Structures are given as structure tokens and as C-alpha cells.
Amino acid sequence: MFSQVYEPKGYEFTWLPAAELGGGLAEHLDERTRIVWLETPTNPLLNVIDIRAAADAAHAAGAMVVVDNTFATPYLQRPLELGADIVVHSTTKYLGGHSDVVGGFAATNDPTVAERLQFLQKSLGAVPGPFDCWLVLRGIKTLAVRMRQHCENAHVVALRLAHHPRVEQVLYPGLPTHPGHEIAARQMRDFGGMISFLVESEDEAVNLVAQTKIFQLAESLGGAESLIEHPARMTHASTADAPFAAPKNLIRLSVGLESAEDLVDDLEAALVRSTASAGA
């Protein structure tokens, strides 16, 4: 959207790593800056950004802050209370919760911004159908209970992966070893249902995602079912040459609502099979 749609129209973008968005952001802002756009936790590397620090720096420069809160959901993180001006969600994901709707949502506590967004939506036609809205509202009724189970399952899976000899690194904010753990603990209720991890090579990653039985090989996330994917070849293939491209040996999990032990057993068996397959 930024590089292929808006840059050709004359907009300028500066890309920053997550660490600089949360600290040192002010050095990259000037009177031309209009929006600071951030996502936390990020997709697919699960980086965590200090929303309050970013908002303070942006507002001091006269800029607006937009936070993509899709991974965290409003149940786990409330960016407007941390200084953000607009929060966006893919309602396709956790808010819908059942992998049966496509949509998006923007929230703001600024009446002027709200009026402008309403005008643009009305004028440009980005309006969901009534049934799509009903599906999202249905999903929101169970958001809290689903998110609690997503988080509980993800914590179990992340801990087991962190101790597996075939896993090089687990990227999950709920682990104390995660560089953003303290910030996440401060600004989130819990750590979410998304996990990424690195294995030895791209070949092993590709083999592994094809070996699971409970985790379904598919894009998207946030549904009741557990999903596994290879971002470099799937969800993030179009950004392979962009700044901060997904590592080729990275695997992303959307941990669902099934038995946590079943999910762990599925991954451990797949790690054995993928290793054997790579060796063959």
C-alpha cells in the first residue's frame, strides 16, 4: 500500500525497525511528518513497540499515530488509551474469529478524525455488507473467552518450542527472553495467540509446514482453528525485497482453540518428519 500505491502519488515514507519506533523515534521526525504508522506485535516477527513512547514523540512533532492492533485485539491492548489517534483492525482475523468474513475496522476518539473517516468511507464506497457486519458482531460476543484460550495455548506451545533442539529461536512476547517482553507486559493484558519461530534452513521450514496434521497449512490467522505457514513464500512473498523482509527460515503459527497438548504433539512430530525429509 505504501510503496506501490502511495509513493507513486508523491507521499514519502521512512521505514524504521521496531526498536527505533519505540525509542529514538523523535530523531526521524520533522515538520513534514504527518503520520507515524506502527503495528505491535508486528507480523510476522512479533516485535513489540512502546505505543506510549511513540505517541509522545509523534505528537511533539505534530504527527498523528495510527496503530494496527490486529494481532493484539482490543481485549489484549487498547492503543487509544496509550496515546494513539487511530486504531485499525482486520476484522477478518480475531474479531470475526471463525475464518468466514473479510473486513476492516478503524476506531478513533477524535471527533474531527471520525467525521473525516466517515466522509471518506461514504464517498469511496468502502462499506461492508450487513451480513459481514453481523458475522463480526457475532464473533465479538466470544472475543474475550477466545482470546484467553488463544493466549493460554500459545504460551504452552511457545515454551515447548523454546526447548526443542530443532528450533533455533522462538519469537513470542510472552517469553521472558523476548526483547519486547517488558513492554508487552506493561501495555498488553496477555501476549496473544501468534508465534513465529526459526528453524535451521529454508528447506526445513518449507518441509515442516507441510508435515503438521492439526495445524492447517494456510494463510490468514485468528480463527478457532490452528494455522501454520511459511511467510517468505506465502503471506509476505510480495514483500520479499522490501525493508525488513521475513527471514526465509521463519515459520508463523496462529495458535487456535484445540487442546494445547495436541498442538504441541503435532509440532513435535512434524519437526521429526521435516528433519528426516530434509535429510533424505
C-alpha positions as CSV (number, residue, x, y, z in Angstrom):
1,M,0.0,0.0,0.0
2,F,2.7,2.5,1.0
3,S,5.4,1.7,-1.6
4,Q,3.2,0.7,-4.6
5,V,0.1,2.9,-4.2
6,Y,1.0,6.0,-2.2
7,E,4.7,6.6,-3.1
8,P,3.9,6.9,-6.8
9,K,1.4,9.6,-5.8
10,G,4.1,11.7,-4.1
11,Y,3.9,10.5,-0.5
12,E,7.3,9.9,1.2
13,F,7.9,7.1,3.7
14,T,10.7,6.3,6.1
15,W,10.9,2.7,7.3
16,L,12.2,2.1,10.8
17,P,12.9,-1.1,12.8
18,A,10.6,-1.7,15.8
19,A,13.3,-0.6,18.3
20,E,13.6,2.8,16.8
21,L,9.8,3.3,16.7
22,G,9.6,2.8,20.5
23,G,12.8,4.7,21.3
24,G,14.6,7.3,19.3
25,L,11.7,8.0,17.1
26,A,12.0,11.8,17.6
27,E,15.2,11.8,15.6
28,H,13.4,10.7,12.5
29,L,10.5,13.2,12.7
30,D,10.3,16.8,11.4
31,E,7.7,19.4,10.4
32,R,6.8,17.3,7.2
33,T,5.8,14.2,9.2
34,R,2.1,13.7,9.2
35,I,1.6,10.1,10.3
36,V,3.5,7.5,12.3
37,W,2.1,4.1,11.4
38,L,3.0,1.2,13.6
39,E,1.9,-2.3,14.4
40,T,2.5,-4.1,17.7
41,P,3.1,-7.0,17.9
42,T,4.3,-7.0,14.3
43,N,3.6,-9.5,11.6
44,P,5.4,-11.9,11.3
45,L,8.4,-11.2,13.6
46,L,6.4,-10.4,16.7
47,N,8.3,-7.2,17.5
48,V,6.8,-5.1,20.3
49,I,6.7,-1.3,20.1
50,D,6.2,1.1,23.0
51,I,3.0,2.8,21.9
52,R,3.1,5.5,24.6
53,A,6.7,6.5,23.7
54,A,5.9,6.5,20.0
55,A,2.8,8.6,20.5
56,D,4.6,11.1,22.7
57,A,7.3,11.6,20.1
58,A,4.9,11.8,17.2
59,H,2.6,14.3,18.9
60,A,5.5,16.5,19.9
61,A,6.3,16.8,16.1
62,G,2.6,17.4,15.2
63,A,2.1,14.0,13.7
64,M,-0.8,11.5,14.1
65,V,-0.3,8.0,15.3
66,V,-2.1,5.0,13.7
67,V,-1.7,1.6,15.3
68,D,-2.6,-1.7,13.6
69,N,-3.9,-3.7,16.6
70,T,-4.9,-6.8,14.7
71,F,-2.7,-9.3,16.5
72,A,-3.5,-8.0,20.0
73,T,-7.2,-7.2,19.6
74,P,-9.0,-4.7,21.8
75,Y,-9.2,-7.4,24.5
76,L,-5.4,-7.5,24.9
77,Q,-4.3,-4.0,24.0
78,R,-6.1,-0.6,23.8
79,P,-3.9,1.8,21.8
80,L,-6.2,4.8,22.1
81,E,-5.7,4.7,25.9
82,L,-1.9,4.7,25.2
83,G,-2.0,7.9,23.1
84,A,-2.8,6.6,19.6
85,D,-5.1,8.7,17.4
86,I,-6.5,5.9,15.2
87,V,-6.6,2.1,15.7
88,V,-7.1,-0.3,12.7
89,H,-8.0,-4.0,12.7
90,S,-8.5,-6.6,10.2
91,T,-11.9,-7.9,11.3
92,T,-11.1,-11.0,9.1
93,K,-8.9,-12.2,12.0
94,Y,-9.6,-12.3,15.7
95,L,-12.6,-10.0,15.8
96,G,-14.6,-12.3,13.4
97,G,-12.8,-15.3,14.9
98,H,-14.3,-18.0,12.6
99,S,-12.4,-17.6,9.3
100,D,-15.6,-16.8,7.4
101,V,-15.6,-13.0,6.9
102,V,-13.4,-10.4,5.2
103,G,-13.3,-6.8,6.6
104,G,-11.5,-4.0,8.3
105,F,-12.2,-1.5,11.0
106,A,-10.9,1.9,12.2
107,A,-11.5,3.4,15.6
108,T,-10.7,6.9,16.9
109,N,-11.6,9.0,19.9
110,D,-11.1,12.3,17.9
111,P,-14.5,13.6,16.6
112,T,-12.8,15.5,13.8
113,V,-10.9,12.4,12.5
114,A,-14.1,10.3,12.9
115,E,-16.0,12.8,10.8
116,R,-13.4,12.7,8.1
117,L,-13.2,8.9,8.1
118,Q,-17.0,8.7,7.9
119,F,-17.0,11.0,4.9
120,L,-14.3,9.1,3.1
121,Q,-16.0,5.8,3.7
122,K,-19.3,7.1,2.4
123,S,-17.7,8.8,-0.6
124,L,-15.3,6.0,-1.6
125,G,-17.6,3.1,-1.0
126,A,-15.6,1.0,1.4
127,V,-18.7,-0.2,3.2
128,P,-19.1,-3.8,4.4
129,G,-22.4,-5.6,3.7
130,P,-24.9,-6.2,6.5
131,F,-24.2,-9.9,6.8
132,D,-20.4,-9.3,7.0
133,C,-21.1,-6.8,9.9
134,W,-23.4,-9.4,11.6
135,L,-20.6,-12.0,11.4
136,V,-18.1,-9.7,13.0
137,L,-20.6,-8.7,15.7
138,R,-21.3,-12.4,16.4
139,G,-17.5,-13.0,16.7
140,I,-17.1,-10.1,19.1
141,K,-19.5,-11.8,21.5
142,T,-17.0,-14.5,22.2
143,L,-13.8,-12.4,21.7
144,A,-12.8,-12.4,25.4
145,V,-13.2,-16.1,26.1
146,R,-11.5,-17.0,22.8
147,M,-8.5,-14.7,23.4
148,R,-7.9,-16.1,26.8
149,Q,-7.7,-19.6,25.3
150,H,-5.6,-18.5,22.4
151,C,-3.1,-16.9,24.8
152,E,-3.1,-20.0,27.1
153,N,-2.4,-22.4,24.3
154,A,0.2,-20.1,22.7
155,H,2.1,-19.9,25.9
156,V,2.3,-23.7,26.2
157,V,3.3,-24.1,22.6
158,A,6.0,-21.3,22.8
159,L,7.6,-22.8,25.9
160,R,7.8,-26.3,24.4
161,L,9.2,-24.9,21.1
162,A,11.8,-22.9,23.0
163,H,13.2,-26.1,24.5
164,H,13.2,-28.1,21.2
165,P,16.6,-28.8,19.8
166,R,15.5,-28.3,16.2
167,V,14.2,-24.8,16.9
168,E,16.8,-22.0,16.7
169,Q,14.7,-19.2,18.2
170,V,11.1,-18.6,19.3
171,L,9.6,-15.2,18.7
172,Y,6.8,-14.7,21.3
173,P,6.3,-11.7,23.5
174,G,5.2,-13.9,26.4
175,L,8.7,-15.4,26.8
176,P,10.9,-13.5,29.2
177,T,13.7,-13.9,26.7
178,H,11.8,-11.8,24.1
179,P,13.4,-8.3,23.8
180,G,9.9,-6.7,24.0
181,H,8.6,-8.8,26.9
182,E,8.7,-6.0,29.4
183,I,6.9,-3.5,27.1
184,A,4.3,-6.1,26.2
185,A,3.7,-6.9,29.8
186,R,3.1,-3.3,30.5
187,Q,0.8,-2.4,27.6
188,M,-1.0,-5.7,27.0
189,R,-3.3,-7.8,29.1
190,D,-1.7,-11.0,27.8
191,F,0.6,-11.9,25.0
192,G,-1.6,-13.2,22.2
193,G,-2.0,-16.3,20.1
194,M,0.6,-15.7,17.4
195,I,4.0,-17.3,17.5
196,S,6.9,-17.3,15.0
197,F,10.0,-19.4,15.2
198,L,13.2,-20.0,13.2
199,V,14.5,-23.4,12.1
200,E,17.9,-24.2,10.6
201,S,17.1,-23.5,7.0
202,E,14.5,-22.5,4.4
203,D,14.2,-26.1,3.2
204,E,13.5,-27.4,6.7
205,A,10.9,-24.6,7.2
206,V,9.1,-25.5,3.9
207,N,9.2,-29.2,4.8
208,L,7.9,-28.6,8.3
209,V,4.8,-26.6,7.3
210,A,3.7,-29.4,5.1
211,Q,4.0,-32.0,7.9
212,T,1.5,-30.9,10.5
213,K,-1.8,-32.6,10.9
214,I,-3.7,-30.3,13.3
215,F,-2.1,-27.1,12.2
216,Q,-3.5,-26.4,8.8
217,L,-1.2,-25.0,6.1
218,A,-3.0,-21.8,5.2
219,E,-2.7,-18.0,5.2
220,S,-4.8,-15.8,7.5
221,L,-4.9,-16.0,11.3
222,G,-7.1,-15.5,14.4
223,G,-9.7,-18.2,13.8
224,A,-10.7,-21.1,16.0
225,E,-8.5,-23.5,14.1
226,S,-4.7,-23.5,14.3
227,L,-2.8,-22.5,11.2
228,I,0.8,-22.8,10.1
229,E,2.5,-21.0,7.2
230,H,5.9,-20.0,5.7
231,P,5.7,-16.2,5.5
232,A,8.5,-15.8,3.0
233,R,6.7,-17.9,0.4
234,M,3.1,-17.2,1.4
235,T,1.7,-14.1,3.3
236,H,4.9,-12.0,2.8
237,A,6.1,-13.2,-0.6
238,S,5.1,-9.8,-2.1
239,T,7.4,-8.0,0.3
240,A,10.5,-10.2,-0.2
241,D,12.5,-7.3,-1.5
242,A,11.1,-4.7,1.0
243,P,12.8,-3.4,4.1
244,F,12.6,-6.0,7.0
245,A,11.5,-8.9,4.8
246,A,10.6,-12.1,6.6
247,P,13.5,-14.5,7.1
248,K,13.3,-17.5,4.8
249,N,13.7,-19.9,7.7
250,L,10.8,-18.4,9.6
251,I,7.5,-20.2,10.4
252,R,4.4,-18.4,11.7
253,L,1.7,-20.1,13.8
254,S,-1.8,-18.9,14.6
255,V,-2.5,-21.0,17.7
256,G,-6.1,-21.9,17.8
257,L,-8.5,-23.3,20.4
258,E,-7.7,-27.0,20.2
259,S,-6.0,-28.9,23.0
260,A,-2.6,-27.4,23.7
261,E,-1.0,-30.8,24.2
262,D,-2.4,-32.0,20.9
263,L,-0.9,-28.9,19.2
264,V,2.5,-29.5,20.8
265,D,2.5,-33.2,19.9
266,D,1.6,-32.2,16.3
267,L,4.5,-29.7,16.0
268,E,7.0,-32.1,17.6
269,A,6.0,-34.9,15.3
270,A,6.3,-32.5,12.3
271,L,9.7,-31.4,13.4
272,V,10.9,-35.0,13.4
273,R,9.3,-35.7,10.0
274,S,10.7,-32.5,8.4
275,T,14.2,-33.3,9.7
276,A,14.0,-36.7,8.2
277,S,12.6,-35.3,4.9
278,A,15.3,-32.7,4.7
279,G,18.0,-35.4,5.3
280,A,16.6,-37.6,2.6
